[in-house]
């Protein structure tokens, strides 16, 4: 019972965190001089429409659906805490109304958000619907979620595969400013069609900018990630269902549908750019990873029976693309949306001494003004480096443990120092060799990813030994 309550509380906090992020992105603060204009656009009368305005069904449905998971998670947590399925609904509904009220008040001070009483009412309706659904479905859903979690944690290859899919979704969907606006979806559809027609001109223009990034690097980055994803799936098949052909075919189809679903979610994100080239690259990379890993493990069926030579080949086949992807993210040319920040930093930090200029620009990279010039690019780069450094640190920690070193604090400290040295060396190369933009966020991403990888490896060993 204690495990169920802990899981329910963690799920509630996760829903609240996602809800607060979705309703406050982007975080640009409004200046006090514009508060009067914001008040004029604030709707304080329920369902009152100004002349020329109309309700959008997508907005109405979106505000109800937005708070439905919160009502489900909050009332379900209360039921688990009280250990009864007859807990009253009004505390959950009241909690949803209070949270929505706090969000609407905060949106008054955000540049791209508007406060309206209609959203507050619809959010309350969504909370009530979620609480009603929790009465009927929460207990069974929590039981199945706990069973699924324990099953996944006992199968490390499947756990890693799901983490890879989650990391790829984060890469493509940042900064998570979701909207159900019809105009946004149509605009994304036009971008998708343009990217399909643009494919035929790519071979003739190797260095052509594909809206956000150089297209050869986009192809290489997504192909490497797809290769790792496909190779990891073959390991899941060989280790857990080696004789089930349907599992292999169904798994490939499920991975393809997951990639298509992630691309579909890009149509709902304001800051994303759906691109046919990205989907083709990751699909081709995944197919190549499946073929090569399948041939490499063709004569092996059970993990325990694999010789040491086969383990070494598999680790090399997956770690080499991961290392290439790691180096690509660290040393690649600048994204176009980082150029403004780079030019501004160069103008503000001119010094005859290159070394002092390097350190000045490095520490100045954390200024809010410079971070805002790059938009979401710095955040995207931070998460990319974090999610690539994490499995690398996990693999190196496991290798270190095989050699008989099991001191947890020593491993963590060594990994932090290694990530710090690699991060600073990469920033120095970018600055002195091709004058690229540098940022301390990249160094922090490596240090946090390395720490998380070592901690995850330690936890994994303790979990499997218990």
Secondary structure, DSSP 8 states (H G I E B T S, - for coil): -HHHHHHHHHHHHHHHHHHHHHHH-S--B--GGGHHHHHHH-B-STT---TT----HHHHHHHHHHHHHHHHHHHHHHHHHHT-S---SHHHHHHHHHHHHHHHHHHTTBTT---BHHHHHHHHHHHHHHHHHHHHHHHHHHHHHHHHHHHHHT-HHHHHHHHHHHHHHHHHHTT--B---HHHHHHHHHHHHHHHHHGGGGGG-TT-EETTEEHHHHHHHHHHHHHHHHHHHHHHHHHH-TT-HHHHHHHHHHHHHHHHHHHHHHTTBTT----HHHHHHHHHHHHHHHHHHHHHTTT---GGG--HHHHHHHHHHHHHHHHHHHHHHHHS---GGGHHHHHHHHHH---S-HHHHHHHHHHHTT-HHHHHHTTTHHHHHHHHHHHHHHHHHHHHHHHHHHTT---HHHHHHHHHHHHHHHHHHHHHHHHHHH-----HHHHHHHHHHHHHHHHHHHHHHHHHH-
